[in-house]
């Protein structure tokens, strides 16, 4: 019989176990099972299963491999256990007694039970107790709780996974889920022992702050480094939940959870308030003067919204609207919307209408921007005088584009903006340039639309009945006066305009470093460090890979936000679009170049904002991406797996970068606002160093959008070469533009660049 069981063990190992392990390991495991059976020694168990770490240690096999193969190989272990139970038990010689005739005698058991003495009388125990011992409660007596148990073995190979590390150290210290629960869980705490089982089985992982506290207790019990288990979690970048800061709405609590330390709840109230203030000021809003002004201004909605009240779509680019306009509650009256339609047709049509003259065409982005700016102007006019906006209180029916032909309207708007902000900026100059273009002789739209004079109504303190009569009788003279007035105002404001929004302020720590690109690259390294396990969290892993590619392609290409988010995707097996097709779409494409054996980005010049720049010379932008730092591997994984995970069952927009499609979303394509917010979220989570959570790559960094990557590239090349021309190549612009915008970073480095060349002479000597 024993030979049959040993043969079964051998056959099983040759057929089933050999599929998982090399021959040496198979032979070692076979020998272990055979010896266990022949010597009637049960394999080590852990709860209801087998202790694979002790088995692996006995057989010199990697325990992780045994765990992965446990479903298929545990059957032979169960067979060995069943057969051991069938083996006859060996009688012990200490209990054997023989009679004179040689026959076995009944063993005599002497009871150790003492006589119980009572004050009234003495009671002796039953005489049968001398032959039969007292019954003992079945089961193993619980071990006493030891605060710091000694390890059963000193050296071990550190597992990469969280569940493997937890199982290993529990085995090393002889802990079961029962003993570990008794040792670290307080009686008043509600913590299910089965949670440990789910952690060890890798079906669940710690997520809330209570679980993280339990992990800290386990680390202390086993004398492991602080944060040992948390560093092995399958989703290290996931925000903990369970925070309950007082007086915070649920929506804000979800945004703040990522940036709060795990021990936030246990810290003093004043320290909690300090952390919340820092997170709100630095990460959420961005601690700059402009951000603080914008945060206040965004709470006071006043803009006129130019959208169709029936289908709720923007006239030209509804999805690319400014958030301030998108959330505005004031709808433009029908006559004002019709006038805006006429202006947009005039400035965006391929061919201007018969009888009109035009100087320049608005692109999609420019048209959307002008709609927003004019919506703010009209919104200020209709805003209540007594409200927080302190507008002029003009009735909606009196709004008309004819008002823009009067200098008094522009002067009121300029003073209103100066009082609201505290000073003039280049924004007011841009608005005046719009007025100058609308009233320009021969080509101005206002000048060529005298019918607007009939839509005017008198407004106290702004336009009188006499002004309306003059406009009706001589519209061109009114436009001449406005044109001349706005030209003068633009020159006056240009002398006193201040910079409110310094585009470089959020990224100054990067621009001031010796190698700005290398400094910015730290953000991608942080994303990789916190990358979740794709098998358990496929969507989160896909979002992380998308974030890496956004930053990497931004750093390699130096494109504007529009060109990057509109970049189309052509897979390896697909036929690339022709240049003519891309010109019609006004978009670029990422495609595989068989000749260069690399991924190529091809963008026609017309797709760029500065298409008429001398940089392009009517030639398309073409660049082969370098296969550095795993870029191709990351790109191909995103295209083949991660992008489909993000897309789910939504329609494919064809662009390289797509949003994470949720039940509440219909369109997977990014627009201007959502792409900016996606980039800003990456910086908030991975870019800004958080001293409380120790996450984030760069100290002093502030939230910013994709356009700042161009600043990083231009500044990096300026610092390394001192050449405006080479810097312009990186961002598809002209040397004059680079000198105007980035010259502030060069003066400190000019002397160093010259000294570097001169020092070579002395170093050679």
C-alpha positions, 0 to 999 in steps of 0.5 A: 500500500505504501508503495502505491502512495509513493508512486502516486506522489511520483506520478503527480509530480512528474505530470502536474508539478513539472508544469510549474517548476524545473526538474530539481525543484520537482525532485525536491518536492517529491522527496519532501512529500514521500518522506512526510508520508513514510514518516507520518509527518504532516506537511506544515499548515496555516489555518485551513491551507498549507504554509507554503513558506515553510514548505518552500524553505524545507524544499529550497523552492521559491515560496511565491512559485508555490503560492501561484501553483497552490491551486493545482498542487495542493491536491497531492498534499491533501492526499498525503494528509489523508493517507497519513491519517489511515496509517496505524498508530504505534503503541507507546512502550511506557503504557505496556504491562504484562501479566504472569501469563504474558497477556497484555494487562489493562493499563492503570492510570493514576489520577492526579486529581487532589482531594477537595476539602471543605469546612463541613466535611471531607469529600473524597473523589470517586474511586473510578477517577483512579482508573479514568482521568478527568476530561480535558477541554479539546483543542489547542490552548491559546498562546500567550500574547507576545508583543515582539515575537522572535523570528523563526529564521533571520534571513529571507528574500524580500517579496515584491508583493504586499500579500507575499510580504505579509504572509512571509513575516507572519510565518517568520514570527509564527503568527496566524490570523487569530494570534495576530488579531489578538496581538494588535487589535483592541477589544473595542475596535471593529476589525474582522479577522478575515480581512487578514485572509483577504490581504494574504490572498491578494483579493483585497488591499488596505485602502482606508486610514484604519487599515493603514494604522493596522499596517503600522502596528504589524510593522512595529510588532515585527520590527520592520521599517516604517512604511514597509507594507505600504510601499508594496501595495498594488496601488501606491498612488491611490488616495486613502479614504475615511478622512472626516475633517470638520466643516468640509463638503464631501466634494472637497473632501474627495479632492483633498484626500489624495494630499492628506497624510494617513495620520491626519485624523490623529494629529492636533486640530491646529496641525490639521488646519495648517495642513488643510490651509497648505493643500488648499493654497498651494495644490488646489488653487495655486498660491499666486496673486493671480490665482487668488484673484481668479478664485474670488472672481470665479465666484462672481458669475456675470458673463453673458452666455452666447449659446442656443437655448434650444440645443444648448450648443455653443455657436462655434465651439461650445465644448471649448468655452471658458468655464466662467462663461460655461457656468454663467446664468445669463443668456444672451437675448436673441437679437444679440445672438444673431448679431454675434452670428453675423460677426462670426460668419464675417470673421471665420468664413472662407470667403467673405460675403459680397459687398464686405471687405476683411483683413484677416480671418479668425481661426477656431481658437481665436473665434472662441476666445473673442466670443468669451471676451465679448460675453464678459463685456456685455455681462459687465454692462447688465450686472446689477449696480448693487451686486458684488460685480457692481456692473452698470445695470443695463437692461438686456433689451438694450444690449447691442453690438452697436454700443461698441462703436462709442468711446464712452462704452469702452472707457466705462469698461476699462475703468470697471476692470481697473477698479475690479483688479486694481490696475491695468494689464495687457488684457485691456490692451487686447480688448482695445485692439479688438475695438480698433479692428472692428472700427478700422476703415474699409475692413472693420465689421462695425463700420460696414454694418451701419444698420446697428445704429437702429438697434441703439437705445439711450442709456443713462451715463453712457449714450444719450439720445443725441449720440444715437441721432448722430450715429443714425445720420453719420455712422462712419464718423462715429466709427472714426471717433471710436477708432482714434480714441481706442488707438490713443487709449491703447498707447496710454494703458501700455505705459502703465500696464502691469503683469498680473499673471506671470506665466513662469511663476508656477514653474520657477523652481524648474526654470531656475535649475541648471537643467530644466528638462531633467528637473521636469522629467522627475515628474514622470519618474514619480508617476512610474514609482507610484504606478498601480498594478495593471492586473488589479487596477487596469483603468488606474494603470492606463491613466498613469501611462497616459499621464506619462505619455502626455508629459513625455510627448510634450517634452519631446515635441514642444507643441501647443496644447491644441496640437497635442490634444488633437494629435490623431493616432495611426496604428502600425498596421493602418495606412497613414493619412495623406498630407492633404487629408491632414490639411483639411482636418487641420490636425497632426498624426502619430504614425509608424515610419517603416523607413526610419523604423520609428514613431513619427509625428507629422503635422501640417503647417496650417494646423499651427497657430503661427502657420505664417511664421518663417519657422515653417516656410509652408512646410509640415512639422515632422519629427521621429520620436527617440526610443529613449527611457522606454518611450516606445514600449510605453507608447505601444502598451498604451496603444494596444491595451491601455487606450482601449481600457480608457475608451471602454464602449464609447465611440473612438474619436481617433485622437491619441489621448482620450478621456477616461470614459465613465457612465456620465460621459458621452464623448471620449475626446478632450477639449481645451478645458478638460485637457488643461484640467487633466494636465493640472491634475497630473502636476497636483498629484505627482509634480508638487512635493507635499511635505506631509505625505512625502509624495511629489517630485519638485519642491516649490512647484505650483499647478500649471497647464501644458503650455508651460512645457514650451517654457521649460524647453526654450529655457533649457536650450537657452541655458545650455547653448545661449542661442535664441535660434536653437531655442526657437526650433524646440517650440516652432517659433522665431528667435525674436519671439523667444528673445522677447519671452525668455530673455529674462533667464539668459543674462545670468548665464551669458557670462557663465557660457563665455567663461566656460569657453575661456576656461578650456584654455586654462584647463588645457595648460 
